[in-house]
C-alpha cells in the first residue's frame, strides 16, 4: 500500500473519530493520543516518522503561540493582588510536592522538581482551546484564563531554571541567549511592519508562524523544548503596538483554525512515543496515587483561596478550580524530558501519563453533568410557568412522575 494512503487515513481519522467520541465526553486530544498509542504500540506504524514529527511540531507551536497571544497584561495587572496570592500558593505547592516526590521516589532534585511541575501546572493552551465547552460565565472564563496563564509563566521560568542549572556557566549562557531572543524579536516585528507589510498585506499570520517555529527550534537547542520559544513570540507579538493585527480577533481566529488542523497531530505523535512498559500495574498504582492526592489538593487550594479572597460560595469557586485541573500538554512535555534527559523509570513516566489523561477528562465530565442539570431546571421552570406543575408537585414525592 502506498505510504501516502497511510497519511491520508490518519488525517481523516484524526478529524472524524475524535468528533464522534466527544459525544461520550472524551476530549479530542485524548482521542488523538489514544489513536497514536494504538497505532504505535499495536502495529508499530509511524514511530519516529519525520512527517508526523513535523506536523506535531506545528501543533505544539500553535498551542503555545496562542497561549502567549492571549495574555492581556492590563487584565492581569487589574487583578494583581489576587493573582499574586494564587501564584504564591502555587509556588509553595510546587516546592512541597517536589520534596515529597524526591523522598518517595528517591529522585535527584532536578527530576523531582520536573515531576512536581508535571503534577501541578495547568495546560494553558489546552484549557484556552477548550474553555468554551466548560459552560462558564464570562467572569469565570476570565479567572480561568488569568490563573492558568499566570501559573504557566511561573512554570516556564522554573522549567528554564531546572533545565539550565547544570552549572553557573551553562545557566548564564542560556539566560543571555534567551534575553537576546526577547530583544531581537521586537526588532524583527518592527522591520516586518516597516519594510515588508506595506508591500505584502495580510502576511502577518505567515510571518508570525515563521518566527514562532524558528524561535521554537532556538529554545529547543537551548534545552528547554519548543514551547518556550513559541510562547515568548506570542507574548512579544501581543505587546508590539506597531502591528495591532497581531493581537486582533482575526489573528486569533486564524491561529485557532491553524491549530485545529495541527494540534491533533501533536497528541497523535505523543501517543506514538508511549511504550508497553509505561502501563504496568505499578505505573497504574502511581497514577491513581497522583490522582487521589493531587486533584483534591489542587482543586481545593484554588477553591478555598477564592472563598477567602473574593467571598465566593464554595460551588462557585469550585467551578474555576475544576477548570484548571487539566495538565495534558505540560505533563506530556515534561514526561518526555524526564524519560529522555533524566532516564526516569517507566513507572513514574506511566504514572504521569495516567494522571494527566484522567485529570484532562474531569472538567468535561463535571460541566456536562451540570449542563444537563441546568437544562432540567429550565424545563421544570417552564412547566411551572405554563401551569402544568405547581410548587407542591415539585417539592413533593410526585416529581418523578411529573418528569
C-alpha positions in Angstrom: 0.0 0.0 0.0 1.4 3.4 -0.9 2.8 5.4 2.0 0.6 8.4 1.1 -2.5 6.3 1.8 -1.4 5.9 5.4 -1.1 9.7 5.9 -4.4 10.3 4.3 -6.0 7.7 6.5 -4.5 9.3 9.7 -5.7 12.7 8.6 -9.2 11.6 8.0 -9.3 9.6 11.3 -7.9 12.5 13.3 -10.7 14.7 12.1 -13.6 12.3 12.4 -13.0 9.8 15.3 -12.4 12.5 18.0 -15.5 14.4 17.0 -17.6 11.2 17.3 -16.1 10.4 20.7 -16.8 13.9 22.0 -20.4 12.9 22.5 -19.2 10.4 25.1 -17.4 13.3 26.9 -13.9 12.2 25.7 -11.8 15.2 24.8 -10.5 15.2 21.2 -6.9 15.5 22.5 -7.3 12.2 24.4 -8.8 10.5 21.4 -5.9 11.6 19.2 -3.4 10.5 21.8 -5.1 7.1 22.1 -5.1 6.6 18.3 -1.4 7.3 18.3 -0.8 4.8 21.1 -2.9 2.2 19.3 -1.0 2.5 16.0 2.4 2.8 17.7 2.0 0.0 20.3 -0.3 -2.2 18.4 1.0 -2.0 14.8 4.4 -0.2 15.0 3.2 2.4 12.5 4.5 6.0 12.2 7.0 5.5 15.1 9.8 8.2 14.6 8.1 9.2 11.4 9.6 12.6 10.3 6.4 13.8 8.7 4.4 13.2 11.8 7.0 14.8 13.9 7.0 18.0 11.7 3.2 18.1 11.9 3.4 17.6 15.6 5.8 20.5 15.9 3.4 22.8 14.2 0.8 21.6 16.7 2.8 22.4 19.9 4.0 25.7 18.4 0.4 26.8 17.7 -0.7 25.8 21.2 1.9 27.9 23.0 1.8 30.7 20.4 -1.9 31.1 21.1 -1.3 31.0 24.8 1.2 33.8 24.5 -1.0 35.9 22.3 -4.0 35.5 24.7 -2.1 37.2 27.6 -3.7 40.6 28.4 -1.3 42.2 30.8 -3.7 45.0 31.6 -6.2 42.5 32.9 -3.6 40.7 34.9 -2.4 43.9 36.5 -6.0 44.8 37.3 -6.4 41.7 39.5 -2.7 41.5 40.5 -3.3 41.2 44.2 -5.4 38.0 43.9 -3.2 36.6 41.2 0.0 37.2 43.2 -1.5 35.2 46.1 -2.6 32.5 43.7 1.0 32.3 42.4 2.5 32.2 45.9 0.2 29.3 46.8 1.1 27.5 43.6 4.8 28.1 44.1 4.6 26.7 47.7 2.7 23.7 46.4 5.4 23.2 43.7 8.1 23.1 46.4 6.2 20.8 48.8 5.3 18.4 46.0 8.9 18.3 44.8 10.2 17.5 48.3 7.6 14.7 48.7 8.3 13.3 45.3 12.1 13.3 45.9 11.6 11.4 49.2 9.1 8.9 47.9 10.7 8.0 44.6 14.4 8.7 45.6 15.0 11.1 42.8 17.6 13.9 42.5 16.4 17.4 42.9 16.1 18.4 39.2 13.9 15.5 38.1 11.9 15.8 41.3 11.1 19.4 40.5 10.2 18.4 37.0 7.8 15.8 38.3 6.3 18.4 40.6 5.8 20.8 37.6 4.1 18.0 35.6 1.7 17.4 38.5 0.8 21.0 39.3 1.0 23.1 36.1 -2.3 23.5 34.2 -2.1 23.1 30.4 -2.9 26.7 29.4 -3.1 26.0 25.7 -5.4 23.1 26.1 -7.6 24.9 28.6 -7.9 28.0 26.4 -8.9 25.9 23.4 -11.5 24.0 25.4 -12.8 26.7 27.7 -15.9 27.4 25.6 -17.1 23.9 26.2 -16.9 24.3 30.0 -20.2 26.2 30.3 -18.6 29.0 32.3 -19.7 32.6 32.7 -17.6 35.4 31.2 -16.2 36.3 34.7 -15.3 32.6 35.4 -13.6 32.3 32.0 -11.5 35.4 32.8 -10.3 33.9 36.1 -9.6 30.5 34.5 -7.5 32.2 31.8 -5.7 34.5 34.2 -4.9 31.8 36.7 -3.8 29.3 34.1 -1.6 31.9 32.3 -0.1 33.2 35.5 0.8 29.7 36.7 2.3 28.8 33.3 4.5 31.8 33.3 6.0 30.7 36.6 6.2 27.1 35.4 8.1 28.1 32.3 10.6 30.1 34.3 11.0 27.1 36.7 11.5 24.8 33.7 14.1 27.0 32.2 15.9 27.2 35.6 15.9 23.5 36.1 16.9 22.6 32.6 19.8 25.1 32.6 21.1 24.5 36.1 23.9 22.1 35.2 26.4 24.9 36.1 26.5 28.6 36.5 28.3 28.9 33.2 25.5 27.0 31.3 22.8 28.9 33.1 24.4 32.3 32.3 24.9 31.4 28.7 21.3 30.2 28.2 19.9 33.2 30.0 22.0 35.5 27.8 20.7 33.8 24.7 17.1 33.8 25.8 17.4 37.5 26.7 18.9 38.1 23.3 15.8 36.4 21.7 13.5 38.7 23.7 15.4 41.8 22.5 15.7 40.7 18.8 12.0 39.7 18.4 10.6 43.3 18.6 13.2 44.4 16.1 12.1 41.7 13.7 8.5 42.8 14.1 9.4 46.4 13.6 11.3 45.6 10.4 8.5 43.5 9.1 6.0 46.3 9.8 8.1 48.9 8.0 9.8 47.0 5.2 7.5 44.1 4.3 3.9 44.6 5.3 3.3 47.7 3.2 4.1 45.6 0.0 2.7 42.3 1.3 -0.6 42.9 3.0 -2.3 40.2 5.0 1.1 38.4 5.6 1.1 38.9 9.3 0.0 35.3 10.1 2.6 33.7 7.9 5.3 35.9 9.4 4.2 35.2 13.0 4.1 31.5 12.4 7.5 31.5 10.8 9.1 33.4 13.7 7.4 31.2 16.2 8.7 28.0 14.5 12.3 29.4 14.3 12.2 30.6 17.9 10.8 27.2 19.0 13.8 25.5 17.4 16.1 28.0 19.0 14.8 27.3 22.5 14.8 23.6 21.8 18.5 23.9 21.0 18.9 25.6 24.4 17.4 22.5 26.0 14.1 24.0 27.2 11.9 22.5 24.5 9.9 24.1 21.7 7.2 25.6 23.9 9.3 28.4 25.4 10.2 29.9 22.1 6.6 29.8 20.7 5.3 31.3 24.0 7.8 34.1 24.0 6.9 35.0 20.4 3.2 35.2 21.3 3.9 37.4 24.3 6.1 39.8 22.3 3.6 39.9 19.4 0.8 40.8 21.8 2.8 43.7 23.2 4.0 45.1 19.8 1.9 48.2 19.3 3.0 48.8 15.7 1.3 45.7 14.5 -2.2 45.7 16.1 -3.3 42.9 13.7 -1.0 40.6 15.7 -3.4 40.6 18.7 -6.7 41.1 16.7 -9.6 38.7 16.8 -8.9 37.9 13.2 -5.4 36.8 14.0 -6.5 34.7 17.0 -9.2 33.1 14.8 -6.7 32.3 12.1 -4.4 30.7 14.6 -7.2 28.8 16.1 -8.1 27.4 12.7 -4.5 26.6 12.1 -4.2 24.8 15.4 -7.4 22.8 14.8 -5.6 21.2 11.9 -2.2 20.6 13.5 -2.8 20.2 17.3 -4.3 16.8 16.8 -1.0 15.7 15.3 0.8 16.7 18.4 -1.3 14.5 20.6 -1.2 11.7 18.0 2.6 12.0 17.9 2.8 11.9 21.7 0.8 8.7 21.7 3.2 7.1 19.2 6.0 7.6 21.8 4.3 5.6 24.5 5.6 2.1 25.3 4.1 -1.0 26.7 6.2 -0.9 29.9 4.7 2.5 30.7 1.4 1.0 31.6 2.4 -1.7 34.1 0.4 -2.3 37.3 2.9 -0.3 39.3 2.5 2.7 36.9 -1.3 2.4 37.3 -0.9 2.5 41.1 1.3 5.5 40.9 -1.0 7.3 38.5 -4.0 6.6 40.8 -2.0 7.8 43.8 -1.2 11.0 41.9 -4.9 11.5 41.2 -6.1 10.8 44.7 -3.7 13.2 46.2 -3.1 16.0 43.7 -6.7 16.5 42.3 -8.2 17.4 45.8 -5.1 19.4 46.8 -5.0 21.5 43.6 -8.8 21.9 43.3 -9.4 22.8 47.0 -6.4 25.2 47.1 -8.0 27.3 44.4 -11.4 27.0 45.8 -10.5 28.0 49.4 -8.3 30.8 48.1 -11.2 32.2 46.1 -13.6 31.9 49.0 -11.2 33.7 51.3 -10.0 36.4 48.8 -13.3 37.0 46.9 -16.0 35.8 49.2 -17.4 33.3 46.6 -19.6 30.4 47.6 -18.0 27.0 47.6 -19.7 25.8 44.4 -18.8 29.0 42.5 -15.2 28.8 43.5 -15.1 25.1 42.6 -16.1 25.7 39.0 -12.9 27.7 38.5 -10.8 25.2 40.4 -12.1 22.3 38.3 -11.5 24.1 35.1 -7.7 24.5 35.8 -7.2 20.8 36.6 -6.1 19.6 33.1 -2.3 19.3 32.8 -2.2 17.4 29.5 0.3 19.3 27.3 2.7 20.3 30.1 2.7 16.9 31.6 3.3 15.2 28.2 6.2 17.6 27.5 7.8 17.2 30.9 7.3 13.4 31.0 9.2 13.2 27.7 12.0 15.3 29.1 12.1 13.1 32.2 12.5 10.0 30.1 14.9 11.3 27.6 17.1 13.6 29.7 16.9 12.0 33.2 16.1 8.4 32.4 13.3 8.1 35.0 11.7 4.7 35.4 8.7 3.7 33.3 6.7 3.5 36.5 7.0 7.3 37.1 6.6 8.1 33.4 3.5 5.9 33.1 2.0 7.3 36.3 2.3 10.8 35.0 0.6 9.8 31.7 -2.3 8.1 33.5 -2.6 11.1 35.8 -2.8 13.6 33.0 -5.2 11.5 30.9 -7.6 11.3 33.9 -7.4 14.9 35.0 -8.0 16.2 31.5 -11.4 14.4 31.4 -12.6 15.8 34.7 -13.9 19.3 33.5 -15.8 17.8 30.6 -17.5 15.2 32.9 -18.2 17.7 35.6 -19.6 20.5 33.5 -21.5 18.3 31.1 -23.4 16.9 34.1 -24.0 20.4 35.3 -25.3 21.4 31.9 -27.8 18.6 31.9 -29.0 19.6 35.3 -29.3 23.2 34.2 -31.5 22.2 31.3 -33.6 20.1 33.6 -34.2 23.0 35.9 -35.0 25.3 33.0 -37.6 22.8 31.7 -39.1 22.4 35.1 -39.4 26.2 35.4 -41.1 26.4 32.1 -43.6 23.8 33.1 -44.4 25.7 36.2 -45.0 28.9 34.3 -47.3 27.1 31.9 -49.3 25.8 34.9 -48.7 22.2 34.2 -47.0 21.8 37.6 -47.4 23.6 40.9 -44.9 24.1 43.7 -46.5 21.4 45.8 -45.9 18.9 43.0 -42.3 19.9 42.6 -41.4 19.7 46.3 -43.4 16.6 46.9 -42.9 13.0 46.0 -44.7 13.2 42.7 -41.8 14.9 41.0 -40.6 11.8 39.3 -44.0 11.0 37.9 -44.3 14.6 36.6 -41.0 14.2 34.9 
